Amino acid sequence: MPILREYYNENAHRYYPFVNANEVPTGLILDFCLISTTNLPDNATSEDTSVTYISQLTTDGTQLRVYLAASTDDGDIDFGCIATTDVSTPIVAGGVLGRRTNISYAANGYVFQGYIITGDLERLLPLMPASTLLNKTTGRLYTNCIMHMTHWLTGFQVGDETLTGLVELVAGPGISLSVSGNTVTVSCIGATIPPDNAIIINDDTLLSNLIAAYGQPITSINGVDITDGGDWTIAVKPDEGLVVVADNTTHSISITNQFAQACCSSDQIQTLVDNIAQLNERVITVNNFLTQLETNVNILSTQLTRLT
């Protein structure tokens, strides 16, 4: 839509695009327009608590940097510097003493695009301070400066990154894309089901495979049923030296007494072994004597028989 020169000339003498008076020279910004997603406040009414505003203007005397922010019910958003223009930017067509700088932003779920028309920078910038801070009252933008996009695709949100403009979908290996109208169908081709997925198809097969791998699960302890759920703990009395250790590798639980002591030392055990060996030798000797005694008794009995 063509803009008449008179429109810019009139704006050079009023606070537009700001709603309220501030310290920004009236001729600095002649026009400001954004087309945005609906989450950017459009300042439609004076009762709106969510506001989009120019938060800061900085200059070095030849360059102007414009910063944008928004105050919403979810908190404040700082969009940073959205436009940079200087005295070398070409003058707009139509004999208007103004410069056009395009605006484009896409991040964190916000998408907006537009332009800003600045006025006589050669005259105004040297008169301005290096930084002019504004708030949501002094920097509030006129409602017509922000138009919401509602009936067309504004961009793709991929994780934390927003994609705008011409977005190309590329099918990777094993993926097929087909388009019908506004519908994009993503198909997986050449895929095979892992063998285990063909075996474990329900809870019963899952349980049987778990039992085959790890054995039967524990369903009771000392006759107490534990299949009804709940948190179970194997506890020991304090100060008795008992320690419970669970081994995830062997799926076992051991209970040991760290205060337990051996009945005797290794030297004493060796002495007992030696004594047992000597006792065994003596037993063998006694058995030999008994055998010899039995033999002599038999001989004596034979002799007595002859005497009778």
NUZAMI-738905 format. One record per residue (C-alpha): residue number from 1; residue in three letters; x, y, z. Coordinates in Angstrom, 1 decimal, padded with zeros to 4 digits. Each point is the difference from the previous one (the first is absolute). Example, Ala and Ser with C-alpha at 12.3 -4.5 7.8 and 13.67 -1.06 7.14 Angstrom:
REM residues 2
1;Ala;012.3;-004.5;007.8
2;Ser;001.4;003.4;-000.7
//
This chain:
REM residues 308
1;Met;000.0;000.0;000.0
2;Pro;001.5;003.4;-001.0
3;Ile;000.7;002.4;002.9
4;Leu;-000.4;003.7;-000.8
5;Arg;002.8;002.4;000.7
6;Glu;-002.3;002.0;002.2
7;Tyr;-000.4;-003.0;002.4
8;Tyr;003.7;000.0;000.7
9;Asn;000.2;003.8;000.2
10;Glu;-002.8;000.0;002.6
11;Asn;001.6;-002.8;002.0
12;Ala;003.2;002.1;000.3
13;His;-002.0;002.4;002.2
14;Arg;-001.8;-002.5;002.3
15;Tyr;001.0;-002.7;002.4
16;Tyr;-001.1;-002.8;-002.4
17;Pro;000.8;-002.9;000.1
18;Phe;000.0;000.5;003.8
19;Val;-003.3;000.3;001.9
20;Asn;001.3;002.3;002.7
21;Ala;002.4;002.9;000.1
22;Asn;003.6;-000.7;000.6
23;Glu;003.5;001.5;-000.5
24;Val;000.5;-001.5;-003.4
25;Pro;000.0;002.7;-002.7
26;Thr;-003.3;-000.1;-001.9
27;Gly;001.7;000.0;-003.4
28;Leu;002.3;-003.0;000.8
29;Ile;-002.5;-002.8;-000.9
30;Leu;-002.5;000.7;-002.8
31;Asp;-001.6;-003.4;-000.2
32;Phe;000.2;-003.5;001.7
33;Cys;-001.8;-003.1;-001.1
34;Leu;000.2;-003.7;001.2
35;Ile;-001.9;-003.1;-001.2
36;Ser;000.3;-002.5;002.9
37;Thr;-001.2;-003.2;001.6
38;Thr;-002.9;000.5;002.4
39;Asn;002.2;-000.5;003.1
40;Leu;001.5;003.5;-000.6
41;Pro;-002.3;002.6;001.7
42;Asp;-001.6;002.3;-002.6
43;Asn;-000.9;002.8;002.5
44;Ala;-003.6;-000.1;-001.3
45;Thr;-001.5;001.8;003.0
46;Ser;001.2;002.3;002.7
47;Glu;-001.1;-002.6;002.6
48;Asp;002.3;-002.7;-001.3
49;Thr;002.5;-001.0;002.6
50;Ser;002.2;-001.7;-002.6
51;Val;001.9;002.6;-001.9
52;Thr;002.6;000.1;-002.9
53;Tyr;002.3;002.9;000.2
54;Ile;003.3;001.5;-001.2
55;Ser;002.3;-000.5;003.0
56;Gln;003.1;001.9;-001.0
57;Leu;001.5;002.2;-002.7
58;Thr;003.8;000.3;-000.3
59;Thr;002.1;002.2;-002.3
60;Asp;003.6;001.0;-000.6
61;Gly;-001.0;003.1;-002.0
62;Thr;-000.2;-001.8;-003.4
63;Gln;-001.8;-003.3;000.7
64;Leu;-003.3;-000.8;001.8
65;Arg;-000.7;-003.3;001.6
66;Val;-003.5;-000.9;001.0
67;Tyr;-000.8;-002.5;002.8
68;Leu;-003.4;-001.7;000.5
69;Ala;-001.6;-001.7;003.1
70;Ala;-003.3;-001.2;001.2
71;Ser;-001.7;-000.3;003.4
72;Thr;-002.4;-003.0;000.2
73;Asp;-001.8;-001.9;002.7
74;Asp;002.7;-002.6;-000.2
75;Gly;002.8;002.5;000.6
76;Asp;002.2;002.5;-001.9
77;Ile;001.5;-000.9;-003.4
78;Asp;003.1;001.8;-001.4
79;Phe;000.3;-000.3;-003.7
80;Gly;003.2;002.0;-000.1
81;Cys;001.0;002.2;-002.9
82;Ile;-002.5;-000.5;-002.9
83;Ala;001.2;002.7;-002.4
84;Thr;003.1;001.9;-000.8
85;Thr;000.1;003.0;-002.3
86;Asp;002.5;002.8;-000.7
87;Val;000.5;003.1;-002.1
88;Ser;001.3;-002.2;-002.9
89;Thr;-003.3;-001.8;-000.4
90;Pro;-001.7;001.1;-003.2
91;Ile;-002.9;002.4;000.1
92;Val;-003.5;-001.5;-000.7
93;Ala;-001.6;000.7;-003.3
94;Gly;-002.5;002.9;-000.4
95;Gly;002.1;002.9;001.2
96;Val;-000.5;-000.8;003.7
97;Leu;002.9;000.7;002.3
98;Gly;000.0;-003.5;001.5
99;Arg;001.8;-003.3;000.0
100;Arg;-001.6;-003.5;000.0
101;Thr;001.5;-002.8;002.0
102;Asn;-001.6;-003.5;-000.1
103;Ile;-000.6;-001.9;003.2
104;Ser;000.0;-003.8;000.3
105;Tyr;-000.1;-002.1;003.2
106;Ala;-000.6;-003.7;000.7
107;Ala;000.9;-001.6;003.3
108;Asn;-001.5;-001.5;003.2
109;Gly;-003.4;-000.4;-001.7
110;Tyr;-000.3;003.6;-001.1
111;Val;000.0;001.0;-003.7
112;Phe;-000.4;003.5;-001.3
113;Gln;001.1;001.8;-003.2
114;Gly;-000.4;003.6;-001.1
115;Tyr;001.8;003.3;-000.4
116;Ile;000.9;003.3;001.6
117;Ile;000.2;003.4;-001.8
118;Thr;002.4;002.4;001.7
119;Gly;000.1;003.7;-000.6
120;Asp;002.8;002.7;-000.3
121;Leu;002.8;-002.0;001.6
122;Glu;002.7;002.5;-001.0
123;Arg;-001.7;002.7;002.0
124;Leu;-001.5;-001.9;002.9
125;Leu;002.6;-002.7;001.0
126;Pro;002.7;002.5;001.1
127;Leu;-002.6;001.7;002.3
128;Met;-000.9;-003.3;001.7
129;Pro;001.6;-001.6;003.1
130;Ala;002.0;-003.2;-000.6
131;Ser;-002.8;-002.0;001.5
132;Thr;-003.7;000.7;000.5
133;Leu;-001.8;-002.5;002.3
134;Leu;-003.7;-000.4;-000.3
135;Asn;-002.6;-002.1;001.9
136;Lys;-003.3;-001.6;-000.8
137;Thr;-001.7;003.4;000.5
138;Thr;002.4;002.4;-001.8
139;Gly;001.0;-002.5;-002.7
140;Arg;-003.5;-001.5;-000.6
141;Leu;-000.7;-000.4;-003.7
142;Tyr;-003.2;001.1;-001.7
143;Thr;-002.4;-002.9;-000.5
144;Asn;000.0;000.3;-003.9
145;Cys;003.8;-000.7;000.1
146;Ile;-000.5;-003.6;000.8
147;Met;-002.2;-002.4;-002.1
148;His;-000.5;-003.6;001.0
149;Met;000.4;-002.9;-002.4
150;Thr;-002.8;-002.4;000.6
151;His;-001.0;-001.9;-003.2
152;Trp;003.3;-001.2;-001.4
153;Leu;003.1;-001.9;001.0
154;Thr;002.5;002.3;001.7
155;Gly;002.9;-002.5;000.6
156;Phe;001.1;-003.3;001.3
157;Gln;001.1;-000.5;003.6
158;Val;002.7;-002.7;000.1
159;Gly;001.1;-000.4;003.6
160;Asp;001.3;003.4;001.1
161;Glu;000.5;001.3;-003.6
162;Thr;-002.7;001.7;-002.1
163;Leu;000.2;-000.4;-003.8
164;Thr;-001.7;002.5;-002.3
165;Gly;000.0;000.8;-003.6
166;Leu;000.4;-002.8;-002.5
167;Val;000.5;-003.1;002.2
168;Glu;001.0;-003.2;-001.8
169;Leu;-000.7;-003.5;001.3
170;Val;002.6;-002.5;-001.1
171;Ala;-000.7;-003.7;000.4
172;Gly;002.9;-002.0;001.5
173;Pro;000.9;-003.6;-000.6
174;Gly;-003.1;-002.3;000.3
175;Ile;-002.4;003.0;000.1
176;Ser;-002.5;000.9;-002.7
177;Leu;-001.9;003.3;-000.2
178;Ser;-003.2;000.5;-002.0
179;Val;-002.1;003.1;-000.4
180;Ser;-003.7;000.3;-000.5
181;Gly;-001.4;003.5;000.2
182;Asn;001.2;001.4;003.3
183;Thr;000.8;-003.4;001.5
184;Val;003.5;-001.4;000.1
185;Thr;000.1;-003.7;000.7
186;Val;003.2;-001.5;001.5
187;Ser;000.4;-003.7;-000.7
188;Cys;002.7;-002.5;001.1
189;Ile;001.1;-002.3;-002.7
190;Gly;002.3;-003.1;000.1
191;Ala;-000.2;-000.3;003.8
192;Thr;000.0;-003.4;001.7
193;Ile;-001.3;-000.9;003.4
194;Pro;002.8;-001.2;002.4
195;Pro;-000.3;-003.7;000.8
196;Asp;-000.6;000.6;003.7
197;Asn;-003.0;002.3;-000.9
198;Ala;-001.6;-003.0;-001.7
199;Ile;000.4;-002.2;003.1
200;Ile;-001.0;002.4;002.7
201;Ile;-003.5;001.0;-001.0
202;Asn;-001.8;000.2;003.3
203;Asp;000.4;-000.1;003.8
204;Asp;000.0;-003.8;000.0
205;Thr;002.9;-000.4;-002.4
206;Leu;001.9;002.8;001.7
207;Leu;-000.4;-001.8;003.4
208;Ser;001.1;-003.3;-001.5
209;Asn;003.1;001.5;-001.6
210;Leu;000.9;001.7;003.3
211;Ile;-000.4;-003.3;001.9
212;Ala;002.2;-001.7;-002.6
213;Ala;002.7;002.6;000.4
214;Tyr;-000.1;000.7;003.7
215;Gly;-001.9;-002.9;001.6
216;Gln;-003.2;000.0;002.0
217;Pro;-000.7;003.2;001.8
218;Ile;-000.3;000.1;003.8
219;Thr;-003.7;000.0;000.9
220;Ser;000.2;-000.5;003.8
221;Ile;002.5;000.3;002.9
222;Asn;-000.6;-002.3;003.0
223;Gly;-003.5;-000.7;-001.3
224;Val;-000.9;003.7;-000.3
225;Asp;-001.5;000.8;-003.4
226;Ile;001.8;002.8;-001.8
227;Thr;-001.8;-000.2;-003.4
228;Asp;-002.5;002.8;001.0
229;Gly;002.5;002.7;-000.4
230;Gly;001.4;002.4;002.6
231;Asp;003.5;000.9;001.1
232;Trp;001.8;-002.9;001.7
233;Thr;003.2;000.3;002.0
234;Ile;002.2;-002.7;001.6
235;Ala;000.9;001.6;003.3
236;Val;002.4;-001.0;002.8
237;Lys;000.0;001.0;003.6
238;Pro;002.5;002.8;000.8
239;Asp;003.2;-000.6;001.9
240;Glu;000.0;-003.7;-000.7
241;Gly;002.6;000.1;-002.7
242;Leu;-002.3;-001.4;-002.8
243;Val;000.5;001.4;-003.5
244;Val;-002.2;-000.6;-003.0
245;Val;001.7;000.1;-003.4
246;Ala;-001.9;-000.3;-003.4
247;Asp;001.9;-001.1;-003.1
248;Asn;-001.6;001.1;-003.2
249;Thr;002.3;-002.2;-002.0
250;Thr;-000.9;-003.3;001.6
251;His;-003.4;001.2;001.1
252;Ser;000.7;-001.1;003.6
253;Ile;-000.3;001.4;003.5
254;Ser;002.5;-000.9;002.7
255;Ile;-000.2;000.7;003.7
256;Thr;003.2;000.0;002.0
257;Asn;001.0;000.7;003.6
258;Gln;003.0;002.4;000.0
259;Phe;000.5;-000.5;003.7
260;Ala;000.3;-003.8;-000.2
261;Gln;003.4;-001.4;001.0
262;Ala;001.6;-003.4;-000.7
263;Cys;000.0;-002.5;002.9
264;Cys;003.8;-000.4;-000.3
265;Ser;002.9;001.2;-001.9
266;Ser;001.6;-001.7;-003.0
267;Asp;003.0;-001.1;002.1
268;Gln;-002.4;-001.7;002.5
269;Ile;-001.8;-001.7;-002.8
270;Gln;003.3;-001.3;-001.4
271;Thr;000.9;-001.4;003.5
272;Leu;-003.4;-001.8;000.2
273;Val;000.7;-001.5;-003.5
274;Asp;003.4;-001.2;001.2
275;Asn;-001.5;-001.5;003.2
276;Ile;-002.7;-001.8;-002.0
277;Ala;002.7;-001.5;-002.2
278;Gln;002.0;-001.2;003.0
279;Leu;-003.2;-001.4;001.6
280;Asn;-000.8;-001.9;-003.2
281;Glu;003.5;-001.6;000.1
282;Arg;-000.6;-001.1;003.6
283;Val;-003.3;-001.5;-000.9
284;Ile;001.7;-002.0;-002.8
285;Thr;002.6;-001.2;002.5
286;Val;-002.8;-001.1;002.5
287;Asn;-001.8;-001.8;-002.8
288;Asn;003.2;-001.9;-000.8
289;Phe;000.4;-001.0;003.6
290;Leu;-003.6;-001.2;000.2
291;Thr;000.5;-002.0;-003.2
292;Gln;003.2;-001.6;001.5
293;Leu;-001.8;-000.7;003.3
294;Glu;-002.9;-001.7;-001.8
295;Thr;002.5;-002.2;-001.9
296;Asn;001.8;-001.0;003.3
297;Val;-003.3;-000.8;001.7
298;Asn;-000.9;-002.3;-002.9
299;Ile;003.3;-001.8;000.3
300;Leu;-000.4;-000.4;003.8
301;Ser;-003.5;-001.4;-000.6
302;Thr;001.4;-002.6;-002.4
303;Gln;002.7;-001.1;002.5
304;Leu;-002.5;-000.3;002.8
305;Thr;-002.1;-002.2;-002.2
306;Arg;002.9;-002.4;-000.5
307;Leu;000.6;-000.2;003.8
308;Thr;-003.5;-001.1;000.6
//
